[in-house]
Amino acid sequence: MNHFKIAIRNLQRYRAYTVINVMGLALSMCCGILIFTLVKFHLGFDDFHYNQDRIYRIVTEEHRDNISYTPGVPSPLGKAFRNDYTFAEKVARILTVDEPLITIQEGNENRKFKEKDGVAFAEPEFFDIFNFPLLGGNKNSILSEPNTAVITENLAKRYFGQTDPINKTIKINNQILFKITGVLKDFPPNTDRRTGIYVAYASLKQYNDWLASDDSWGGISDDLQCFTRLRPNVSKEAVEKALFTYVKKYRPNSKNVHHYKLQPLPDIHFDTRYGASLDKNVLWVFSFIGLFLIITACVNFINLATAQALKRSKEVGIRKVLGSFRTQIFWQFMSETGVITLLAMVLSVGLSFFFLPYLNEWFNIQMSINLISDWHISLFIILLVLAVTFLAGFYPGLIMSGYRPIQAIKGNISRPTHGAFNTRRTLIVTQFVISQVLIIGMIVIAGQMHYVKDSDLGFDKEALVMLPMMDPKIAAMNTLRDQLGKIRGVEKISICSTSPSSQDNWTSIFKYDNRLEDENFGISVKASDEKYVSTFGLKLLAGRNIFHSDSLKEFLVNETFVKKLNLKSPGEVIGKRLSINGGTLAAPIVGVINDFHDQSFHENINAVCIGSISSNYAYYAVKINMSNFRSTLGAMEKTWVAMNPDQLYEYHFLDEQIGRFYETEDLMLRLIEIFTLIAIFIGCLGLYGLVSFMASQKIKEIGIRKVLGGTLINILWIFGREFSLLIGIALVIAAPLGWSLMNAWLQNFKFRIPISPWVFGITILASAIIVLLAAGFQAVKASIRNPVDSLRSE
C-alpha cells in the first residue's frame, strides 16, 4: 500500500510526464480493446450451431482456362447427393431471392415492403442443420407444405405489430401467396444468415421452373446453395471423392470441368473466393496494428521513464543509503507504472464505449462490450493491464533500481547503452518503424483506391441511373422506355440485363464458328437492346452495332473474346456464328467493341457477348443531364410508378453501384488512416516529452554555444541531426517490411498500381514533419533562451 501512496505522489509531482503517458497508453489500449472485440466477433460467426464441426456448404470450382469459384451448385445436386449416398444426416437446398417486394393485405389496404435481406426458398431440413429456434409453430412440420412460410420475430412485429402472425399471409413479388406457419427467434448478430423470411422449397416451381427442375444440371446460380451435416466419422475427403464423379454422371457431354467441394461452416465467413466480404488476413492485420500501437505507447513510456529516471537519481540514491533494497525500488517503480496503466485503462474503456457505435456503423455489424457477462473481454483487459505494466515498467524499473547510491546522489548517472547505440535510440527507431510501416500502408491503399475509382473502365459510368424493370412483356417495356425518353433531361435509354460492370453476371460455355466442341473458356453474357453501346459510351472496333430486335438476331463481342481465340484481328470474327447456353441461343457476330471492366479490378476482364435476349432484361439504363437532375428524377419516378402502381420505386446511380465493389477496401483504408494518426499522435507525445528532457539536459551546452557565436540553425541542428539519423535508420527497416506487406495486399487485385519509390520519399518526409511538429517548439524554445539564464541556472 505504501508503494501506491508514494507512486501517486510522484505522479502528481511530475504531471506532464503522467499526462503524456496516460494519454498515449489510453489511446493504444482503446484501439486494442476495439480490435479485440472486432476479431472476437468475427471469429465467433455461426459458432452457436449444434455439431458445427460436421456442417458444410457444397461449393463449386469451375475449371476452364482458369479456375473460378462459386458458392452455388446445380439445383438438382442436393437431391442427388441425398439419394445417392448415406454420407449425410441432413441435406438442405436454399435459394435466396434478392430484395423482393413483400405485400401484406389488410382489408382493402395493401402495405408494401422491400426486403433488403431477401427471401429464401428453403427445404425443411435447413432448420435441422442450423440452430435457429422456432418461437411459434410446429418445428416438425416447418416448411413441409407448399406455400407456407416462417418469419423472424422482428419481421413479425414490423408486418403485424402485436397481432399473432400465425396463419397470416404475405405475397412475394405480387406473384406467390404464402401462409405464415411459424415465427423464428431473431438471429444473433454473429451469423452470415440475414434473411428473415423462409418459404417452402416446394413452391420454387412457381417462382422459377428451371431452378426447381431435377434436370437442371446445365447451370449454376450463386443464389442456390446446398448445406449438409455429415454423419459422425465421415471424412470430408471421402465425400469430395464421391462428388468428383457427378459431372460425368449427370452431364456426360459437358466440357465443363466442375469440382464440388465441401466448405466447412467456419470458413464461409472468411473465404472471399466464395463471396465472403472479409478475408481472415484482415483480422490478422488489425491485430498486428493493435499490437504495434500498444508497443508504440510502451516505447514512449520506457523512453520517458528512463529519461525521468536521470532526474530521480538522487531520490534512488537516498533510498538506497537509507536501507532500501533493489527489489523494493524496482517494485516502487512498477507500482507507479501500474497506477498509470490503471488510469489509462479506465480512460480507454470509456473511449471504447464511445467509439464502438461508430465502428458498428462502419462495419454494419452489432458488436457490444459487456464487462460483466462477457468474460473474454474482461480477461483480455486484465491481461492487457498486466502486459502493459510489465512491458512498460520492467526495463526502467530495472535501470533505476540498479543505480549505485554514491553516483546517484552526485547525479553522475550515464544513460543506459549497448555498444554505440543506446537503448533510447533503439526504442525511438522502433517507434518510427511502426509509424512508417503504417504510413506506407496508408499511401499504397489510398493510391490503389484512387486508381480503381478514377481509372477508365472502358465505358461511361457518370450520370447513369439504373431503374428496375417490373413488367417483362415486350410491349410494356417498350412503352415505358418511350415515355421515359420524352422526359426533359433524359438523354439516352437502354434496356438491359445488367450494366457493363456488375457482380450479377451470367457466364456460359459456348461454341464458336459451328465448331463441334465448346471452347475452353466461358463467356459473360449481357442482354441488351441496340442502345446499349451508345448509352454506356462503348466503342466499336470492327463491324457494326446490332439492329433493333425483340429477339436474339445478332451478337457483339469484346476484344478479349478475340484474344482468347488467338485471332490476329477483330475483323476475323465478323460473320462467324456464336452459340451459347447449350445451343439454345445462337446468332452471328456483327461487331467487336472495346474491352471494358465487366467486374471489379479484383478480376480479369472476361470475354463478353452482347445480344438482344429480351427474356433476361431487368433494367432501364437512363443517361440524364445532371444540370437539373432532381426534376428529371422526379419525372422519371412519376412515369415509372404510373406504369407499375403495385411496386415500390427504387433506383440507383451506376457510379455508386460500382463504388460498392470496394466497400471492404474503403473501410480498411479509413481504419488504417485512423490507426496511423493515432500512432503518430502517440509518437508525437513521446517525442515532445523526450525533446523537453533533452533540452533540459543540454541547457549548459546550448548556453555555451550561443556565447561562442552559435546561430539558431546551429543550435537546432543539435536536435535535428540525431532525429534525422534515427528517421533514416527506421526507413531502412520499414521500407522492405512495408513493401512486402503491401505487395501481398495488392495481389488481391488483377489491376493494381506499382509501389513506386515516391511512396518511401513521402514516408520519410512525413516522418520529418512529424518530428518537426512534435519537437520543433521545444527545440526552438531551448535555442532562443538567454544564455545568461542558462548558464546561471547551472
C-alpha positions in Angstrom: 0.0 0.0 0.0 2.9 2.3 0.8 4.2 1.8 -2.8 1.0 3.0 -4.3 0.8 6.1 -2.0 4.4 7.1 -3.0 3.5 6.3 -6.6 0.5 8.6 -6.6 2.6 11.4 -5.0 5.3 11.1 -7.6 2.8 11.1 -10.5 1.2 14.3 -9.1 4.7 15.9 -8.8 5.6 15.0 -12.5 2.2 15.9 -14.0 3.3 16.4 -17.6 5.1 13.0 -17.6 1.9 11.4 -16.2 -0.5 13.1 -18.7 1.7 12.1 -21.7 1.9 8.5 -20.6 -1.8 8.2 -19.6 -2.9 9.7 -22.9 -0.6 7.5 -25.0 -1.5 4.3 -23.2 -5.2 5.1 -23.1 -5.4 5.6 -26.9 -3.4 2.5 -27.7 -5.3 0.3 -25.2 -8.6 1.7 -26.5 -7.6 0.5 -30.0 -6.5 -2.8 -28.5 -9.9 -3.3 -26.9 -11.9 -2.4 -30.0 -9.7 -4.6 -32.2 -10.1 -7.5 -29.8 -13.8 -7.0 -29.8 -13.9 -6.9 -33.6 -11.7 -10.0 -34.0 -13.6 -12.0 -31.4 -16.9 -11.0 -33.0 -15.9 -12.3 -36.5 -14.1 -15.4 -35.3 -17.3 -16.3 -33.5 -19.5 -16.3 -36.6 -22.0 -19.2 -36.7 -20.4 -20.9 -33.7 -23.7 -21.5 -32.0 -25.0 -24.3 -34.2 -25.0 -27.8 -32.9 -22.4 -30.2 -34.4 -20.9 -27.3 -36.3 -17.8 -29.3 -37.0 -19.9 -31.6 -39.2 -21.8 -28.8 -41.1 -20.5 -28.0 -44.6 -21.6 -26.0 -47.7 -21.2 -27.7 -51.0 -19.4 -25.3 -53.4 -18.2 -25.5 -57.0 -14.8 -25.0 -58.5 -15.2 -24.3 -62.3 -12.1 -25.3 -64.2 -11.9 -23.7 -67.6 -9.0 -21.6 -68.9 -8.7 -20.5 -65.3 -10.3 -21.6 -62.0 -13.3 -19.7 -60.8 -15.2 -20.3 -57.5 -18.9 -20.1 -56.8 -20.9 -20.9 -53.6 -23.7 -22.3 -55.7 -24.2 -25.7 -57.1 -26.6 -27.1 -59.8 -30.1 -27.2 -58.3 -30.5 -31.0 -58.6 -27.2 -31.8 -56.8 -28.7 -31.6 -53.3 -31.4 -34.1 -54.1 -29.0 -36.4 -55.9 -26.5 -36.3 -53.0 -29.3 -37.1 -50.5 -30.4 -40.1 -52.6 -27.1 -41.5 -53.9 -25.1 -41.6 -50.7 -25.5 -42.1 -47.0 -22.7 -39.7 -46.0 -25.1 -37.1 -44.7 -27.5 -36.9 -41.8 -29.2 -33.9 -43.3 -29.1 -32.2 -46.7 -30.9 -28.9 -47.5 -31.1 -26.7 -50.5 -31.8 -23.0 -50.2 -32.4 -20.3 -52.9 -32.2 -16.7 -51.8 -34.1 -14.1 -53.8 -32.6 -10.6 -53.5 -34.8 -7.6 -52.5 -38.2 -9.0 -53.2 -41.4 -7.0 -52.8 -43.5 -8.1 -49.8 -47.2 -7.3 -49.9 -49.5 -7.6 -46.9 -53.2 -7.2 -47.4 -55.3 -5.9 -44.5 -58.8 -5.3 -45.6 -58.7 -3.0 -48.6 -55.2 -1.8 -47.8 -52.1 -3.2 -49.3 -48.9 -2.5 -47.4 -45.6 -3.0 -49.3 -42.1 -3.6 -48.0 -38.8 -4.0 -49.9 -36.8 -6.7 -48.1 -33.2 -5.8 -48.4 -32.1 -9.1 -46.9 -34.2 -11.1 -49.3 -36.5 -14.2 -49.1 -35.2 -17.8 -49.1 -36.8 -20.9 -50.5 -35.6 -23.5 -48.1 -36.0 -27.2 -47.7 -37.3 -28.3 -44.2 -34.0 -29.9 -43.2 -32.4 -26.5 -43.3 -33.7 -25.9 -39.8 -32.5 -29.3 -38.6 -28.9 -28.4 -39.8 -28.9 -24.9 -38.3 -29.8 -23.9 -34.8 -32.4 -21.2 -35.5 -35.0 -21.7 -32.8 -38.7 -21.6 -33.5 -40.8 -19.4 -31.1 -44.2 -20.2 -32.6 -45.5 -23.0 -34.8 -44.7 -26.7 -35.2 -41.0 -27.5 -35.7 -41.8 -30.9 -37.0 -43.8 -29.6 -40.0 -41.9 -26.4 -40.7 -41.9 -25.6 -44.4 -43.1 -29.1 -45.2 -46.2 -27.9 -47.1 -46.1 -25.7 -50.3 -47.0 -22.0 -50.0 -46.0 -21.9 -46.3 -43.6 -19.5 -44.7 -41.8 -18.7 -41.4 -40.5 -15.3 -40.5 -38.4 -13.8 -37.7 -40.0 -12.2 -34.7 -38.6 -8.8 -35.7 -40.3 -9.0 -39.1 -43.5 -10.3 -37.4 -43.6 -7.1 -35.4 -42.8 -5.0 -38.4 -45.5 -6.5 -40.5 -48.3 -7.3 -38.0 -47.4 -5.3 -34.8 -48.6 -7.2 -31.7 -51.0 -9.4 -33.7 -50.3 -13.1 -33.9 -48.7 -13.6 -37.3 -49.6 -17.4 -37.5 -51.9 -18.1 -40.4 -51.5 -14.6 -41.8 -50.5 -14.3 -45.5 -47.8 -12.5 -47.4 -47.4 -12.1 -51.1 -43.9 -12.1 -52.7 -43.3 -10.0 -55.8 -47.0 -9.8 -56.4 -46.9 -13.4 -57.6 -47.0 -16.1 -54.9 -49.1 -16.1 -51.7 -47.7 -17.8 -48.6 -49.3 -18.6 -45.3 -47.1 -18.0 -42.2 -46.9 -21.2 -40.1 -44.1 -20.3 -37.7 -42.1 -17.5 -36.1 -38.3 -17.7 -35.7 -36.3 -16.2 -32.9 -34.3 -13.3 -34.1 -30.9 -14.4 -35.4 -27.9 -13.4 -33.3 -25.7 -10.7 -34.9 -22.8 -13.1 -35.4 -24.2 -15.1 -38.3 -23.9 -14.7 -42.1 -27.6 -15.6 -42.4 -29.5 -12.3 -42.7 -32.7 -13.4 -44.5 -35.7 -13.1 -42.2 -38.3 -14.8 -44.4 -38.2 -18.5 -45.3 -40.7 -20.1 -47.7 -41.3 -23.7 -48.7 -38.8 -25.0 -51.3 -41.7 -27.0 -52.7 -43.1 -23.7 -54.1 -39.9 -22.8 -56.0 -41.5 -24.1 -59.3 -44.0 -21.2 -59.1 -41.1 -18.7 -58.9 -38.5 -20.3 -61.3 -39.4 -23.5 -63.1 -35.9 -24.1 -64.4 -34.2 -23.9 -61.0 -36.9 -26.2 -59.5 -36.3 -28.9 -62.1 -34.4 -32.0 -61.2 -32.8 -32.0 -64.6 -31.2 -28.5 -64.4 -27.6 -29.6 -64.3 -26.6 -27.1 -67.0 -26.2 -24.0 -64.9 -25.1 -22.7 -61.5 -26.5 -19.7 -59.6 -24.7 -18.2 -56.7 -28.1 -17.8 -55.0 -28.9 -21.5 -54.9 -26.8 -23.2 -52.3 -26.7 -26.6 -50.6 -25.8 -27.4 -47.0 -25.2 -30.7 -45.3 -24.5 -32.1 -41.9 -22.3 -35.3 -42.3 -22.7 -38.3 -40.1 -20.1 -38.8 -37.4 -16.7 -40.2 -38.6 -17.5 -39.4 -42.3 -14.5 -37.6 -43.7 -14.6 -34.5 -46.0 -12.2 -36.2 -48.4 -14.4 -39.2 -48.9 -17.4 -37.1 -49.8 -15.4 -34.9 -52.2 -14.1 -38.1 -53.9 -17.7 -39.3 -54.4 -18.8 -35.9 -55.7 -16.0 -35.9 -58.2 -18.0 -38.3 -60.4 -21.1 -36.1 -60.6 -20.2 -34.1 -63.7 -19.6 -37.2 -65.8 -22.6 -39.0 -64.3 -25.2 -36.3 -64.8 -23.6 -34.2 -67.6 -21.6 -36.7 -69.7 -21.4 -34.4 -72.8 -20.3 -31.3 -70.9 -16.8 -29.9 -71.5 -17.1 -28.0 -68.2 -14.8 -29.5 -65.5 -16.6 -28.9 -62.2 -15.2 -30.0 -58.8 -17.7 -30.0 -56.0 -16.0 -29.3 -52.6 -17.1 -29.2 -49.0 -16.6 -25.9 -47.3 -16.5 -26.1 -43.5 -19.0 -23.8 -41.8 -16.3 -21.7 -40.0 -14.7 -20.9 -43.4 -17.8 -19.5 -45.0 -17.4 -16.1 -43.3 -13.8 -15.6 -44.4 -13.3 -17.3 -47.8 -13.6 -14.4 -50.3 -13.3 -16.8 -53.2 -16.9 -17.8 -52.5 -18.3 -14.4 -51.8 -17.3 -13.7 -48.2 -16.8 -10.0 -47.6 -14.0 -10.3 -45.0 -10.6 -12.1 -45.5 -9.3 -13.5 -42.3 -5.9 -11.9 -43.1 -7.6 -8.5 -42.5 -8.2 -9.6 -38.9 -4.6 -10.5 -38.6 -3.6 -7.1 -40.0 -5.8 -5.3 -37.5 -4.5 -7.5 -34.6 -0.9 -6.6 -35.5 -1.8 -2.9 -35.8 -3.3 -3.1 -32.3 -0.2 -4.8 -31.0 2.0 -2.2 -32.7 0.0 0.7 -31.2 0.4 -0.8 -27.7 4.1 -1.3 -28.4 4.4 2.3 -29.5 2.8 3.5 -26.3 5.1 1.3 -24.2 8.1 2.5 -26.1 7.0 6.1 -25.3 6.7 5.1 -21.6 10.1 3.4 -21.5 11.8 6.4 -23.2 10.2 9.0 -20.9 10.7 6.8 -17.8 14.4 6.3 -18.5 14.8 10.0 -19.2 12.8 10.8 -16.0 15.0 8.3 -14.1 18.0 10.6 -14.5 16.1 13.3 -12.8 15.2 11.0 -10.0 18.6 9.5 -9.5 19.2 11.4 -6.2 15.9 10.0 -4.9 17.1 6.5 -5.7 20.5 7.1 -4.1 19.0 8.4 -0.9 16.6 5.5 -0.7 19.5 3.1 -1.0 21.6 4.9 1.6 18.6 4.7 4.0 18.5 0.9 3.5 16.1 0.2 0.6 16.8 -3.0 -1.3 17.0 -3.1 -5.1 13.8 -5.2 -5.3 11.9 -2.5 -3.2 12.9 0.2 -5.6 12.1 -1.9 -8.6 8.6 -2.7 -7.2 8.2 1.0 -6.3 8.6 1.9 -9.9 6.4 -1.0 -11.1 3.7 0.4 -8.7 3.9 3.8 -10.4 3.7 2.1 -13.8 0.7 0.1 -12.6 -1.1 3.2 -11.4 -0.5 4.9 -14.8 -1.7 1.8 -16.6 -4.9 1.5 -14.5 -5.7 5.2 -15.1 -5.1 4.7 -18.8 -7.3 1.6 -18.8 -10.2 3.4 -17.1 -10.0 6.1 -19.8 -9.6 3.6 -22.6 -12.7 1.6 -21.6 -14.6 4.9 -21.6 -13.2 5.7 -25.1 -14.1 2.2 -26.3 -17.7 2.6 -25.3 -17.8 6.0 -27.0 -16.3 4.8 -30.3 -18.0 1.4 -30.5 -21.2 2.7 -32.2 -19.1 4.3 -34.9 -17.3 1.1 -35.5 -20.6 -0.8 -35.7 -21.9 1.7 -38.3 -18.8 1.5 -40.4 -18.8 -2.4 -40.4 -22.6 -2.6 -40.5 -22.5 -5.0 -37.6 -23.8 -5.2 -34.0 -20.8 -5.6 -31.6 -21.1 -5.0 -27.9 -18.8 -4.7 -24.9 -20.1 -6.2 -21.8 -17.6 -6.3 -19.0 -19.8 -8.3 -16.7 -21.3 -11.1 -18.8 -18.5 -11.4 -21.3 -15.6 -13.0 -19.5 -13.4 -12.9 -22.7 -13.3 -9.1 -22.8 -12.8 -8.9 -19.0 -9.9 -11.4 -19.1 -8.4 -9.5 -22.1 -8.5 -6.2 -20.2 -6.9 -7.7 -17.1 -4.2 -9.4 -19.2 -3.7 -6.2 -21.2 -3.1 -4.2 -18.0 -0.6 -6.8 -16.7 1.2 -7.0 -20.0 1.5 -3.2 -20.5 2.6 -2.7 -16.9 5.3 -5.3 -17.3 6.4 -4.2 -20.8 6.4 -0.5 -19.9 7.7 -0.8 -16.4 10.2 -3.7 -16.3 13.2 -2.1 -18.1 13.0 1.4 -16.5 12.5 -0.2 -13.0 15.5 -2.4 -13.6 17.6 0.5 -14.6 16.6 2.8 -11.7 17.0 0.1 -9.1 20.5 -0.7 -10.4 21.9 2.8 -9.7 24.9 2.9 -7.3 24.0 5.2 -4.4 27.1 7.4 -4.4 26.9 8.1 -8.2 23.1 8.6 -7.9 23.4 11.2 -5.1 26.1 13.1 -7.1 23.9 12.9 -10.2 26.7 11.2 -12.1 24.5 8.8 -13.9 25.1 7.9 -17.5 22.4 6.8 -19.9 22.0 3.1 -20.5 23.9 2.0 -23.5 24.6 -1.1 -25.5 27.6 -0.6 -27.6 27.5 2.6 -29.6 23.7 2.7 -29.9 21.9 3.3 -26.7 18.6 1.9 -25.6 16.7 5.2 -26.0 17.7 5.5 -29.7 16.7 1.8 -30.3 13.3 2.4 -28.9 12.8 5.6 -30.9 13.8 3.8 -34.1 11.2 1.0 -33.2 8.6 3.7 -32.8 9.5 5.3 -36.2 9.5 1.9 -37.9 5.9 1.2 -36.7 4.7 4.7 -37.8 6.4 4.4 -41.2 5.0 1.0 -42.0 1.5 2.4 -41.2 2.2 5.4 -43.4 3.4 3.2 -46.3 0.3 1.1 -46.0 -1.9 4.2 -45.9 -0.3 5.7 -49.0 -0.4 2.4 -51.0 -4.1 1.6 -50.1 -5.1 5.2 -50.9 -3.3 5.1 -54.2 -4.9 1.8 -55.2 -8.4 3.1 -54.2 -7.8 6.3 -56.3 -6.7 4.1 -59.2 -9.7 1.7 -59.2 -12.2 4.6 -58.8 -10.7 7.1 -61.2 -9.4 4.8 -64.0 -11.1 4.5 -67.3 -13.4 1.4 -67.0 -13.9 1.3 -70.8 -17.4 2.7 -70.5 -19.3 5.8 -69.3 -20.5 5.4 -65.7 -21.4 9.0 -64.9 -25.0 10.4 -64.8 -26.4 6.9 -65.4 -29.5 5.9 -63.5 -30.5 2.2 -63.3 -34.2 1.6 -63.0 -35.6 -1.8 -62.3 -37.9 -3.3 -65.0 -41.0 -4.9 -63.4 -43.2 -5.9 -66.4 -41.2 -8.3 -68.6 -43.7 -8.1 -71.5 -42.2 -6.6 -74.7 -45.0 -4.1 -75.3 -44.8 -2.8 -71.7 -41.1 -2.4 -71.6 -41.1 -0.6 -74.9 -43.9 1.7 -73.8 -42.1 2.7 -70.6 -38.9 3.3 -72.5 -40.6 5.6 -74.9 -42.3 7.5 -72.1 -39.1 7.9 -70.1 -37.4 9.2 -73.3 -39.9 12.1 -73.5 -38.8 13.4 -70.1 -36.8 16.6 -70.2 -33.2 15.9 -69.1 -33.2 12.2 -70.3 -30.6 11.9 -73.0 -30.4 8.2 -73.7 -32.1 4.9 -72.6 -31.1 1.3 -73.0 -33.0 -1.8 -71.8 -30.5 -4.4 -70.5 -29.9 -7.3 -68.0 -27.0 -5.5 -66.2 -24.7 -2.6 -66.6 -21.3 -3.3 -68.3 -19.7 -3.7 -64.8 -21.7 -5.8 -62.4 -21.5 -8.5 -59.8 -24.6 -10.1 -61.3 -23.1 -12.0 -64.2 -24.3 -14.7 -66.4 -21.4 -16.9 -67.6 -22.0 -19.5 -70.3 -20.0 -22.1 -72.2 -20.2 -21.6 -76.0 -19.3 -22.8 -79.4 -17.6 -20.6 -82.0 -18.0 -20.8 -85.8 -20.0 -24.0 -85.7 -17.2 -26.0 -84.1 -18.1 -29.3 -82.6 -16.5 -28.7 -79.2 -17.1 -26.0 -76.7 -14.3 -23.5 -76.2 -12.1 -24.0 -73.1 -13.2 -20.6 -71.6 -16.5 -19.2 -70.6 -18.2 -16.0 -71.9 -20.0 -13.4 -69.9 -23.5 -12.8 -71.5 -25.1 -9.4 -71.4 -28.6 -9.0 -72.7 -29.4 -5.6 -74.1 -31.1 -3.6 -76.9 -29.3 -1.7 -79.7 -29.0 1.5 -77.5 -26.6 -0.2 -75.0 -23.4 0.8 -76.9 -24.3 4.5 -77.2 -25.8 4.8 -73.7 -22.7 3.4 -72.0 -20.2 5.0 -74.4 -18.8 1.8 -75.7 -16.6 1.9 -78.9 -16.9 -0.2 -82.0 -13.5 -1.6 -83.2 -14.8 -3.6 -86.1 -18.1 -4.4 -87.8 -21.3 -2.6 -86.7 -23.8 -2.4 -83.8 -26.7 -4.8 -83.5 -30.0 -3.7 -85.0 -33.2 -3.2 -83.1 -34.9 -6.6 -82.4 -37.2 -8.1 -79.7 -35.4 -11.4 -80.0 -31.8 -12.5 -80.5 -30.6 -12.0 -84.0 -27.0 -10.7 -83.7 -24.1 -10.6 -81.2 -21.4 -8.1 -80.3 -18.2 -9.4 -78.7 -15.3 -7.7 -77.0 -11.5 -7.6 -77.7 -10.8 -10.2 -75.0 -13.0 -12.7 -76.9 -10.9 -12.2 -79.9 -7.6 -12.5 -78.0 -8.7 -15.7 -76.2 -9.5 -17.3 -79.6 -5.9 -16.4 -80.6 -7.1 -14.5 -83.7 -5.0 -11.7 -85.2 -7.6 -9.0 -85.7 -11.1 -8.2 -84.5 -12.4 -8.4 -88.1 -11.8 -12.1 -88.3 -14.9 -12.9 -86.0 -17.3 -10.8 -88.0 -20.0 -13.0 -89.6 -18.9 -16.1 -87.5 -21.7 -17.9 -85.6 -21.7 -17.8 -81.8 -23.8 -20.4 -79.9 -24.3 -20.1 -76.1 -26.4 -21.6 -73.3 -26.1 -25.1 -74.6 -27.0 -24.2 -78.1 -30.4 -22.6 -77.3 -29.2 -19.2 -78.2 -27.2 -18.7 -81.4 -26.6 -15.8 -83.8 -23.8 -14.3 -86.0 -21.3 -11.9 -84.6 -21.7 -8.5 -86.3 -19.3 -6.3 -84.3 -16.4 -6.1 -81.9 -16.4 -3.5 -79.1 -13.6 -2.3 -76.9 -12.7 -4.1 -73.7 -14.3 -2.8 -70.5 -14.1 -3.9 -66.9 -17.1 -6.2 -66.6 -16.3 -6.9 -62.9 -14.2 -5.2 -60.2 -10.4 -4.6 -60.5 -10.0 -7.7 -58.4 -10.8 -9.8 -61.5 -9.5 -10.1 -65.0 -11.6 -8.8 -68.0 -13.7 -11.6 -69.3 -14.8 -12.5 -72.8 -18.1 -10.8 -73.3 -21.0 -11.1 -75.8 -24.0 -8.7 -76.0 -27.3 -9.5 -77.7 -31.0 -8.8 -77.6 -32.1 -11.5 -75.3 -35.3 -9.8 -74.1 -36.2 -12.6 -71.6 -33.2 -11.5 -69.5 -33.9 -7.8 -69.5 -34.0 -6.4 -65.9 -33.1 -2.7 -66.0 -33.6 0.6 -67.8 -30.2 2.3 -68.1 -31.1 6.0 -68.3 -28.4 8.6 -69.2 -29.5 12.0 -67.8 -28.4 15.6 -67.9 -27.2 16.5 -64.4 -27.8 20.2 -64.7 -31.4 19.8 -63.5 -31.3 16.2 -62.3 -33.7 16.5 -59.4 -36.7 17.4 -61.6 -35.6 14.8 -64.1 -35.5 12.1 -61.4 -38.9 13.2 -60.1 -40.5 13.0 -63.5 -38.9 9.5 -64.0 -40.4 8.3 -60.7 -43.8 9.6 -61.7 -43.7 7.9 -65.0 -42.4 4.6 -63.6 -45.0 4.5 -60.8 -47.8 5.1 -63.3 -46.8 2.0 -65.2 -46.1 -0.1 -62.1 -48.6 1.0 -59.5 -48.3 -2.2 -57.4 -44.5 -1.9 -57.0 -42.1 0.2 -54.8 -40.0 2.6 -56.8 -36.2 2.4 -56.4 -33.3 3.5 -58.4 -29.5 3.8 -58.1 -26.7 5.6 -59.8 -24.3 3.4 -61.6 -21.2 5.0 -60.2 -22.4 4.4 -56.6 -23.1 0.7 -57.5 -19.6 0.3 -58.8 -18.2 2.0 -55.7 -19.7 -0.7 -53.6 -17.3 -3.2 -55.2 -14.7 -1.7 -52.9 -16.6 -1.2 -49.6 -14.2 -3.5 -47.7 -11.1 -1.7 -49.0 -12.6 1.7 -48.3 -13.3 0.6 -44.8 -9.8 -0.8 -44.4 -8.3 2.5 -45.7 -10.4 4.5 -43.2 -9.3 2.4 -40.3 -5.6 2.4 -41.4 -5.8 6.2 -41.6 -7.3 6.4 -38.1 -4.7 3.9 -36.7 -1.9 5.8 -38.4 -3.0 9.1 -37.0 -3.2 7.5 -33.5 0.3 6.0 -33.9 1.6 9.4 -35.0 -0.1 11.2 -32.1 1.3 8.8 -29.6 4.7 9.2 -31.1 4.4 13.0 -31.0 3.6 12.8 -27.3 6.7 10.8 -26.7 8.9 13.0 -28.9 7.6 16.1 -27.2 8.5 14.7 -23.8 11.9 13.5 -25.0 12.9 16.8 -26.6 11.8 18.6 -23.4 14.1 16.3 -21.4 17.0 16.7 -24.0 16.6 20.5 -23.8 16.8 20.5 -20.0 19.9 18.2 -20.2 21.6 20.4 -22.8 20.9 23.8 -21.2 24.6 24.5 -20.4 25.8 23.2 -23.7 23.3 25.4 -25.6 24.3 28.4 -23.5 28.0 28.0 -24.1 27.4 27.5 -27.9 25.4 30.8 -28.0 28.1 32.7 -26.1 30.7 31.4 -28.6 28.6 32.6 -31.5 26.4 29.7 -32.3 23.4 30.6 -34.6 19.9 29.4 -34.2 20.3 26.9 -37.0 23.5 25.5 -35.3 21.6 25.1 -32.1 18.6 23.5 -33.7 20.9 21.1 -35.6 21.9 19.6 -32.2 18.4 18.2 -32.0 17.8 17.7 -35.7 20.9 15.6 -36.6 20.1 12.9 -34.1 16.5 12.6 -35.2 17.5 12.7 -38.9 19.8 9.7 -38.3 17.0 7.8 -36.5 14.5 8.5 -39.2 16.9 7.2 -41.8 17.7 4.0 -39.9 13.9 3.4 -39.3 13.2 3.8 -43.0 15.9 1.2 -43.9 13.9 -1.3 -41.7 10.4 0.0 -42.5 10.7 0.2 -46.3 11.3 -3.5 -47.1 8.7 -4.5 -44.4 6.1 -2.1 -45.7 6.8 -3.1 -49.3 6.4 -6.8 -48.6 3.1 -6.3 -46.7 1.6 -4.0 -49.3 2.8 -6.1 -52.2 1.0 -9.1 -50.7 -2.2 -7.0 -50.3 -2.1 -5.7 -53.9 -2.1 -9.3 -55.1 -5.8 -9.3 -54.4 -6.2 -7.0 -57.4 -5.7 -8.1 -61.0 -5.3 -4.5 -61.9 -3.1 -2.6 -59.5 -0.6 0.2 -59.0 3.1 -0.4 -58.7 4.8 0.5 -55.4 6.9 3.5 -56.6 9.9 4.9 -54.8 8.0 8.2 -54.1 6.0 6.2 -51.6 9.1 5.9 -49.4 10.0 9.6 -50.2 6.7 10.7 -48.9 7.1 8.5 -45.8 10.4 10.0 -44.8 9.1 13.5 -45.5 6.1 12.7 -43.3 8.4 11.4 -40.6 10.4 14.6 -40.7 7.3 16.7 -40.5 6.1 14.7 -37.5 9.4 15.3 -35.7 9.2 19.0 -36.6 5.7 19.3 -35.3 6.3 17.3 -32.1 9.7 18.5 -31.2 10.2 21.8 -33.1 8.5 24.1 -30.5 10.6 22.8 -27.6 13.8 22.8 -29.6 13.2 26.5 -30.7 12.3 27.4 -27.2 15.5 26.0 -25.9 17.6 27.6 -28.7 16.3 31.1 -28.2 16.7 31.1 -24.4 19.0 33.7 -22.9 22.4 32.1 -22.4 23.0 34.1 -19.3 19.9 32.4 -17.7 21.0 29.1 -19.0 24.5 29.3 -17.5 23.3 30.8 -14.3 20.8 28.0 -13.8 23.7 25.6 -13.7 
